Amino acid sequence: MTLQEKTRELLDIRAAKSELLDELKQAKELEEECEQAIIQLMNDQSLDAFRNGDCQITKRVTQKPRLGNYQELLEYIIQTGGYDLLQKRISEEAVRERWDNGIVVPGVAPFVKQSLTVRGV
């Protein structure tokens, strides 16, 4: 297969993928709307579980963390050593800015990733 043919194949695959991603996004939105409507109906009827001929639905209520004050969190982590509160990943943009300014970030090493940028003509 030639480079031209392989490029056309890539463009066709990306177009099909884009269509599928749009459909998936719409389906996820509809799913979320439907789930919220069911939760509201269950709340209105004071139900924690519901069963019909097709399925059983159980409502879960959990507390999730929401960051309100980042500075306070950082101070708490430093004071208590609670580094497990943070996820183990770094900001690529922040590291790149430091590298561009000649700053070495300890514990971080670059690796080479090759990718393609394809634009229609």
Distance bins in CASP14 RR format, pairs under 12 A and 6 or more apart:
PFRMAT RR
TARGET T0000
AUTHOR 0000-0000-0000
RMODE 2
METHOD distances of the structure
MODEL  1
1 7 0 0 0 0 0 1 0 0 0 0 0
1 8 0 0 0 0 1 0 0 0 0 0 0
1 9 1 0 0 1 0 0 0 0 0 0 0
1 10 0 0 0 0 0 1 0 0 0 0 0
2 8 0 0 0 0 1 0 0 0 0 0 0
2 9 0 0 0 0 0 1 0 0 0 0 0
3 9 0 0 0 0 0 1 0 0 0 0 0
3 10 0 0 0 0 0 1 0 0 0 0 0
3 116 0 0 0 0 0 1 0 0 0 0 0
4 10 0 0 0 0 0 1 0 0 0 0 0
4 11 0 0 0 0 0 1 0 0 0 0 0
5 11 0 0 0 0 0 1 0 0 0 0 0
5 12 0 0 0 0 0 1 0 0 0 0 0
6 12 0 0 0 0 0 1 0 0 0 0 0
6 13 0 0 0 0 0 1 0 0 0 0 0
6 116 0 0 0 0 0 1 0 0 0 0 0
6 118 0 0 0 0 0 1 0 0 0 0 0
7 13 0 0 0 0 0 1 0 0 0 0 0
7 14 0 0 0 0 0 1 0 0 0 0 0
7 116 0 0 0 0 1 0 0 0 0 0 0
7 118 1 0 0 1 0 0 0 0 0 0 0
7 119 0 0 0 0 0 1 0 0 0 0 0
7 120 0 0 0 0 0 1 0 0 0 0 0
7 121 0 0 0 0 0 1 0 0 0 0 0
8 14 0 0 0 0 0 1 0 0 0 0 0
8 15 0 0 0 0 0 1 0 0 0 0 0
8 118 0 0 0 0 0 1 0 0 0 0 0
8 120 0 0 0 0 0 1 0 0 0 0 0
9 15 0 0 0 0 0 1 0 0 0 0 0
9 16 0 0 0 0 0 1 0 0 0 0 0
9 118 0 0 0 0 0 1 0 0 0 0 0
10 16 0 0 0 0 0 1 0 0 0 0 0
10 17 0 0 0 0 0 1 0 0 0 0 0
10 116 1 0 0 1 0 0 0 0 0 0 0
10 117 0 0 0 0 0 1 0 0 0 0 0
10 118 1 0 0 1 0 0 0 0 0 0 0
10 120 0 0 0 0 0 1 0 0 0 0 0
11 17 0 0 0 0 0 1 0 0 0 0 0
11 18 0 0 0 0 0 1 0 0 0 0 0
11 116 0 0 0 0 0 1 0 0 0 0 0
11 118 1 0 0 1 0 0 0 0 0 0 0
11 119 0 0 0 0 0 1 0 0 0 0 0
11 120 1 0 0 1 0 0 0 0 0 0 0
11 121 0 0 0 0 0 1 0 0 0 0 0
12 18 0 0 0 0 0 1 0 0 0 0 0
12 19 0 0 0 0 0 1 0 0 0 0 0
12 118 0 0 0 0 0 1 0 0 0 0 0
13 19 0 0 0 0 0 1 0 0 0 0 0
13 20 0 0 0 0 0 1 0 0 0 0 0
13 118 0 0 0 0 0 1 0 0 0 0 0
14 20 0 0 0 0 0 1 0 0 0 0 0
14 21 0 0 0 0 0 1 0 0 0 0 0
14 116 0 0 0 0 0 1 0 0 0 0 0
14 117 0 0 0 0 0 1 0 0 0 0 0
14 118 1 0 0 1 0 0 0 0 0 0 0
14 119 0 0 0 0 0 1 0 0 0 0 0
14 120 0 0 0 0 0 1 0 0 0 0 0
15 21 0 0 0 0 0 1 0 0 0 0 0
15 22 0 0 0 0 0 1 0 0 0 0 0
15 118 0 0 0 0 0 1 0 0 0 0 0
15 120 0 0 0 0 0 1 0 0 0 0 0
16 22 0 0 0 0 0 1 0 0 0 0 0
16 23 0 0 0 0 0 1 0 0 0 0 0
17 23 0 0 0 0 0 1 0 0 0 0 0
17 24 0 0 0 0 0 1 0 0 0 0 0
18 24 0 0 0 0 0 1 0 0 0 0 0
18 25 0 0 0 0 0 1 0 0 0 0 0
19 25 0 0 0 0 0 1 0 0 0 0 0
19 26 0 0 0 0 0 1 0 0 0 0 0
20 26 0 0 0 0 0 1 0 0 0 0 0
20 27 0 0 0 0 0 1 0 0 0 0 0
21 27 0 0 0 0 0 1 0 0 0 0 0
21 28 0 0 0 0 0 1 0 0 0 0 0
22 28 0 0 0 0 0 1 0 0 0 0 0
22 29 0 0 0 0 0 1 0 0 0 0 0
23 29 0 0 0 0 0 1 0 0 0 0 0
23 30 0 0 0 0 0 1 0 0 0 0 0
24 30 0 0 0 0 0 1 0 0 0 0 0
24 31 0 0 0 0 0 1 0 0 0 0 0
25 31 0 0 0 0 0 1 0 0 0 0 0
25 32 0 0 0 0 0 1 0 0 0 0 0
26 32 0 0 0 0 0 1 0 0 0 0 0
26 33 0 0 0 0 0 1 0 0 0 0 0
27 33 0 0 0 0 0 1 0 0 0 0 0
27 34 0 0 0 0 0 1 0 0 0 0 0
28 34 0 0 0 0 0 1 0 0 0 0 0
28 35 0 0 0 0 0 1 0 0 0 0 0
29 35 0 0 0 0 0 1 0 0 0 0 0
29 36 0 0 0 0 0 1 0 0 0 0 0
30 36 0 0 0 0 0 1 0 0 0 0 0
30 37 0 0 0 0 0 1 0 0 0 0 0
31 37 0 0 0 0 0 1 0 0 0 0 0
31 38 0 0 0 0 0 1 0 0 0 0 0
32 38 0 0 0 0 0 1 0 0 0 0 0
32 39 0 0 0 0 0 1 0 0 0 0 0
33 39 0 0 0 0 0 1 0 0 0 0 0
33 40 0 0 0 0 0 1 0 0 0 0 0
34 40 0 0 0 0 0 1 0 0 0 0 0
34 41 0 0 0 0 0 1 0 0 0 0 0
34 57 0 0 0 0 0 1 0 0 0 0 0
35 41 0 0 0 0 0 1 0 0 0 0 0
35 42 0 0 0 0 0 1 0 0 0 0 0
35 57 0 0 0 0 1 0 0 0 0 0 0
35 59 0 0 0 0 1 0 0 0 0 0 0
35 60 0 0 0 0 0 1 0 0 0 0 0
36 42 0 0 0 0 0 1 0 0 0 0 0
36 43 0 0 0 0 0 1 0 0 0 0 0
36 59 0 0 0 0 0 1 0 0 0 0 0
37 43 0 0 0 0 0 1 0 0 0 0 0
37 44 0 0 0 0 0 1 0 0 0 0 0
38 44 0 0 0 0 0 1 0 0 0 0 0
38 45 0 0 0 0 0 1 0 0 0 0 0
38 47 0 0 0 0 1 0 0 0 0 0 0
38 49 0 0 0 0 0 1 0 0 0 0 0
38 50 0 0 0 0 1 0 0 0 0 0 0
38 52 0 0 0 0 0 1 0 0 0 0 0
38 55 0 0 0 0 0 1 0 0 0 0 0
38 57 1 0 0 1 0 0 0 0 0 0 0
38 58 0 0 0 0 0 1 0 0 0 0 0
38 59 0 0 0 0 1 0 0 0 0 0 0
39 45 0 0 0 0 0 1 0 0 0 0 0
39 47 0 0 0 0 1 0 0 0 0 0 0
39 48 0 0 0 0 0 1 0 0 0 0 0
39 50 0 0 0 0 0 1 0 0 0 0 0
39 57 0 0 0 0 1 0 0 0 0 0 0
39 58 0 0 0 0 0 1 0 0 0 0 0
39 59 1 0 0 1 0 0 0 0 0 0 0
39 60 0 0 0 0 1 0 0 0 0 0 0
39 61 0 0 0 0 1 0 0 0 0 0 0
40 47 0 0 0 0 0 1 0 0 0 0 0
40 59 0 0 0 0 0 1 0 0 0 0 0
41 47 0 0 0 0 1 0 0 0 0 0 0
41 50 0 0 0 0 1 0 0 0 0 0 0
41 57 0 0 0 0 0 1 0 0 0 0 0
41 59 0 0 0 0 0 1 0 0 0 0 0
42 48 1 0 0 1 0 0 0 0 0 0 0
42 49 0 0 0 0 1 0 0 0 0 0 0
42 50 1 0 0 1 0 0 0 0 0 0 0
42 51 0 0 0 0 0 1 0 0 0 0 0
42 57 1 0 0 1 0 0 0 0 0 0 0
42 58 0 0 0 0 1 0 0 0 0 0 0
42 59 1 0 1 0 0 0 0 0 0 0 0
42 60 0 0 0 0 0 1 0 0 0 0 0
42 61 0 0 0 0 0 1 0 0 0 0 0
43 50 0 0 0 0 0 1 0 0 0 0 0
43 59 0 0 0 0 1 0 0 0 0 0 0
43 61 0 0 0 0 0 1 0 0 0 0 0
45 59 0 0 0 0 0 1 0 0 0 0 0
46 59 0 0 0 0 0 1 0 0 0 0 0
47 56 0 0 0 0 0 1 0 0 0 0 0
47 57 0 0 0 0 1 0 0 0 0 0 0
47 58 0 0 0 0 1 0 0 0 0 0 0
47 59 1 0 0 1 0 0 0 0 0 0 0
48 56 0 0 0 0 0 1 0 0 0 0 0
48 57 0 0 0 0 1 0 0 0 0 0 0
48 58 1 0 0 1 0 0 0 0 0 0 0
48 59 1 0 1 0 0 0 0 0 0 0 0
48 60 0 0 0 0 1 0 0 0 0 0 0
48 61 0 0 0 0 1 0 0 0 0 0 0
49 55 0 0 0 0 0 1 0 0 0 0 0
49 56 1 0 0 1 0 0 0 0 0 0 0
49 57 1 0 0 1 0 0 0 0 0 0 0
49 58 1 0 1 0 0 0 0 0 0 0 0
49 59 1 0 0 1 0 0 0 0 0 0 0
49 60 0 0 0 0 0 1 0 0 0 0 0
50 56 1 0 0 1 0 0 0 0 0 0 0
50 57 1 0 1 0 0 0 0 0 0 0 0
50 58 0 0 0 0 1 0 0 0 0 0 0
50 59 0 0 0 0 1 0 0 0 0 0 0
51 57 1 0 0 1 0 0 0 0 0 0 0
51 58 0 0 0 0 1 0 0 0 0 0 0
65 73 0 0 0 0 1 0 0 0 0 0 0
65 85 0 0 0 0 1 0 0 0 0 0 0
65 86 0 0 0 0 0 1 0 0 0 0 0
65 87 0 0 0 0 0 1 0 0 0 0 0
66 73 0 0 0 0 0 1 0 0 0 0 0
67 73 1 0 0 1 0 0 0 0 0 0 0
67 74 0 0 0 0 0 1 0 0 0 0 0
67 76 0 0 0 0 0 1 0 0 0 0 0
67 85 0 0 0 0 0 1 0 0 0 0 0
67 86 0 0 0 0 0 1 0 0 0 0 0
67 87 0 0 0 0 0 1 0 0 0 0 0
68 74 0 0 0 0 0 1 0 0 0 0 0
69 75 0 0 0 0 1 0 0 0 0 0 0
69 76 0 0 0 0 1 0 0 0 0 0 0
70 76 0 0 0 0 0 1 0 0 0 0 0
70 77 0 0 0 0 0 1 0 0 0 0 0
70 85 0 0 0 0 0 1 0 0 0 0 0
70 86 0 0 0 0 0 1 0 0 0 0 0
71 77 0 0 0 0 0 1 0 0 0 0 0
71 78 0 0 0 0 0 1 0 0 0 0 0
72 78 0 0 0 0 0 1 0 0 0 0 0
72 79 0 0 0 0 0 1 0 0 0 0 0
72 85 0 0 0 0 0 1 0 0 0 0 0
73 79 0 0 0 0 0 1 0 0 0 0 0
73 80 0 0 0 0 0 1 0 0 0 0 0
73 82 0 0 0 0 0 1 0 0 0 0 0
73 83 0 0 0 0 0 1 0 0 0 0 0
73 85 1 0 0 1 0 0 0 0 0 0 0
73 86 0 0 0 0 1 0 0 0 0 0 0
74 80 0 0 0 0 0 1 0 0 0 0 0
74 81 0 0 0 0 0 1 0 0 0 0 0
74 82 0 0 0 0 0 1 0 0 0 0 0
74 83 0 0 0 0 0 1 0 0 0 0 0
74 85 0 0 0 0 1 0 0 0 0 0 0
74 86 0 0 0 0 1 0 0 0 0 0 0
75 81 0 0 0 0 0 1 0 0 0 0 0
75 82 0 0 0 0 0 1 0 0 0 0 0
75 85 0 0 0 0 0 1 0 0 0 0 0
76 82 1 0 0 1 0 0 0 0 0 0 0
76 83 0 0 0 0 0 1 0 0 0 0 0
76 85 1 0 0 1 0 0 0 0 0 0 0
76 86 0 0 0 0 0 1 0 0 0 0 0
77 83 1 0 0 1 0 0 0 0 0 0 0
77 84 0 0 0 0 1 0 0 0 0 0 0
77 85 1 0 1 0 0 0 0 0 0 0 0
77 86 1 0 0 1 0 0 0 0 0 0 0
78 85 0 0 0 0 0 1 0 0 0 0 0
78 86 0 0 0 0 0 1 0 0 0 0 0
79 85 0 0 0 0 0 1 0 0 0 0 0
88 107 0 0 0 0 0 1 0 0 0 0 0
89 95 0 0 0 0 0 1 0 0 0 0 0
89 108 0 0 0 0 0 1 0 0 0 0 0
90 96 0 0 0 0 0 1 0 0 0 0 0
90 97 0 0 0 0 0 1 0 0 0 0 0
90 98 0 0 0 0 0 1 0 0 0 0 0
90 99 0 0 0 0 0 1 0 0 0 0 0
90 105 1 0 0 1 0 0 0 0 0 0 0
90 106 0 0 0 0 0 1 0 0 0 0 0
90 107 0 0 0 0 1 0 0 0 0 0 0
90 108 1 0 0 1 0 0 0 0 0 0 0
90 109 0 0 0 0 0 1 0 0 0 0 0
90 110 0 0 0 0 0 1 0 0 0 0 0
91 97 0 0 0 0 1 0 0 0 0 0 0
91 98 0 0 0 0 0 1 0 0 0 0 0
91 105 0 0 0 0 0 1 0 0 0 0 0
91 108 0 0 0 0 0 1 0 0 0 0 0
92 98 0 0 0 0 0 1 0 0 0 0 0
92 99 0 0 0 0 0 1 0 0 0 0 0
92 105 0 0 0 0 0 1 0 0 0 0 0
92 108 0 0 0 0 1 0 0 0 0 0 0
92 110 0 0 0 0 0 1 0 0 0 0 0
92 111 0 0 0 0 0 1 0 0 0 0 0
92 113 0 0 0 0 0 1 0 0 0 0 0
93 99 0 0 0 0 0 1 0 0 0 0 0
93 100 0 0 0 0 0 1 0 0 0 0 0
94 100 0 0 0 0 0 1 0 0 0 0 0
94 101 0 0 0 0 0 1 0 0 0 0 0
94 103 0 0 0 0 0 1 0 0 0 0 0
94 105 0 0 0 0 1 0 0 0 0 0 0
94 108 0 0 0 0 0 1 0 0 0 0 0
95 101 0 0 0 0 0 1 0 0 0 0 0
95 102 0 0 0 0 0 1 0 0 0 0 0
95 103 0 0 0 0 1 0 0 0 0 0 0
95 104 0 0 0 0 0 1 0 0 0 0 0
95 105 1 0 1 0 0 0 0 0 0 0 0
95 106 0 0 0 0 0 1 0 0 0 0 0
95 107 0 0 0 0 0 1 0 0 0 0 0
95 108 1 0 1 0 0 0 0 0 0 0 0
95 109 0 0 0 0 0 1 0 0 0 0 0
95 110 0 0 0 0 1 0 0 0 0 0 0
95 111 0 0 0 0 0 1 0 0 0 0 0
96 102 0 0 0 0 0 1 0 0 0 0 0
96 103 0 0 0 0 0 1 0 0 0 0 0
96 105 0 0 0 0 1 0 0 0 0 0 0
96 108 0 0 0 0 0 1 0 0 0 0 0
96 110 0 0 0 0 1 0 0 0 0 0 0
97 103 0 0 0 0 1 0 0 0 0 0 0
97 105 0 0 0 0 0 1 0 0 0 0 0
98 104 1 0 0 1 0 0 0 0 0 0 0
98 105 1 0 1 0 0 0 0 0 0 0 0
98 106 0 0 0 0 0 1 0 0 0 0 0
98 108 0 0 0 0 1 0 0 0 0 0 0
98 110 0 0 0 0 0 1 0 0 0 0 0
99 105 1 0 0 1 0 0 0 0 0 0 0
99 108 0 0 0 0 1 0 0 0 0 0 0
99 109 0 0 0 0 0 1 0 0 0 0 0
99 110 1 0 0 1 0 0 0 0 0 0 0
104 110 0 0 0 0 0 1 0 0 0 0 0
END
